[in-house]
Amino acid sequence: MKKFIFFSAIVLLIFATVGCDEEETSVTTDQISGNGKIGYLNSKNLNGEFHKHYSNHFWITVGVGGCYTHLIVCNEDFLDNKFDYLKSTEETVKIKFSGEIKELSETPPPPRGPANVIYALIELTSIEKL
């Protein structure tokens, strides 16, 4: 019985540490599931306090009716190096994806800008190049 409890504790610890880093996320605010959502994936190398923190990460941009949501991929290992070539180009790839949308951490705060731009994190559960 002690071995089972020990093994269960180890498995639970492993699952608790997989996914988005807790320091980068707070809570899940929405989920994209079903057939997924269409967006554009690229790698951003930007300046500024907020942008430096999330620079050299993959971003997914979704635009609807003049509003834009920028989702910063927090589990890049899920991409399995399939999109690494984007890190050396300014190319954008059309994708279909699903995952859990999470709030940004309090630090650093997102840049001030128009009200039609939203920043969040995404923990991907599926991605497909279109």
For each residue, the residues with C-beta under 8 A, 3 or more apart:
1: 4 5
2: 5 6
3: 6 7
4: 1 7 8
5: 1 2 8 9
6: 2 3 9 10
7: 3 4 10 11
8: 4 5 11 12
9: 5 6 12 13
10: 6 7 13 14
11: 7 8 14 15
12: 8 9 15 16
13: 9 10 16 17
14: 10 11 17 18
15: 11 12 18
16: 12 13
17: 13 14
18: 14 15
19: 74 75 123
20: 24 25 74 75 102 121 123
21: 24 25 74
22: 25
23: 105
24: 20 21 74 104 105 121
25: 20 21 22 74 102 103 104 105 121 123
26: 102 103 104 105 106
27: 102 103
28: 31 100 101 102
29: 101 102 103 120
30: 100 101
31: 28 98 99 100 101
32: 36 37 97 98 99 100 101 122
33: 36 98 125
34: 98
35: 96
36: 32 33 96 97 98 126 128
37: 32 62 96 97 98
38: 62 94 95 96 130
39: 60 61 62 71 94 95 96 97
40: 60 61 62 92 93 94 95
41: 58 59 60 83 86 92 93 94 95 97 127
42: 58 59 61 86 90 91 92 93
43: 56 57 58 59 83 86 87
44: 51 54 55 56 57 59
45: 55 56
46: 51 52 54 55
47: 51 52 55
48: 51 52 111
49: 52 53 108
50: 53 54 108 109 110 111 119
51: 44 46 47 48 54 55 111
52: 46 47 48 49 55
53: 49 50 108
54: 44 46 50 51 57 59 72
55: 44 45 46 47 51 52
56: 43 44 45 87
57: 43 44 54 72 73 76
58: 41 42 43 72 73 76 79 83 86
59: 41 42 43 44 54 70 71 72 73
60: 39 40 41 70 71 73 95 97 122
61: 39 40 42 68 69 70 71 92
62: 37 38 39 40 68 69 71
63: 66 67 68 69
64: 67 69
65:
66: 63 116
67: 63 64 116 117 118
68: 61 62 63 116 117 118
69: 61 62 63 64 117 118 119 120
70: 59 60 61 117 118 119 120
71: 39 59 60 61 62 101 120 121 122
72: 54 57 58 59 104 119 120 121 122
73: 57 58 59 60 76 78 79 121 122 124
74: 19 20 21 24 25 102 121 122 123
75: 19 20 78 123 124
76: 57 58 73 79
77: 80
78: 73 75 124 125 127
79: 58 73 76 82 83 84 124 127
80: 77
81: 84
82: 79 129
83: 41 43 58 79 86 93
84: 79 81 87
85: 88 89 91
86: 41 42 43 58 83 89 91 92 93
87: 43 56 84
88: 85
89: 85 86
90: 42
91: 42 85 86
92: 40 41 42 61 86
93: 40 41 42 83 86 129
94: 38 39 40 41 129 130
95: 38 39 40 41 60 127 128 129 130
96: 35 36 37 38 39 126 127 128 130
97: 32 36 37 39 41 60 122 124 126 127 128
98: 31 32 33 34 36 37 124 125 126
99: 31 32 122 123 124 125 126
100: 28 30 31 32 122 123 125
101: 28 29 30 31 32 71 120 121 122
102: 20 25 26 27 28 29 74 120 121 122 123
103: 25 26 27 29 120 121
104: 24 25 26 72 110 119 120 121
105: 23 24 25 26
106: 26 109
107:
108: 49 50 53
109: 50 106
110: 50 104 119
111: 48 50 51
112:
113: 117
114: 117
115:
116: 66 67 68
117: 67 68 69 70 113 114
118: 67 68 69 70
119: 50 69 70 72 104 110
120: 29 69 70 71 72 101 102 103 104
121: 20 24 25 71 72 73 74 101 102 103 104
122: 32 60 71 72 73 74 97 99 100 101 102
123: 19 20 25 74 75 99 100 102
124: 73 75 78 79 97 98 99 127
125: 33 78 98 99 100
126: 36 96 97 98 99
127: 41 78 79 95 96 97 124
128: 36 95 96 97
129: 82 93 94 95
130: 38 94 95 96
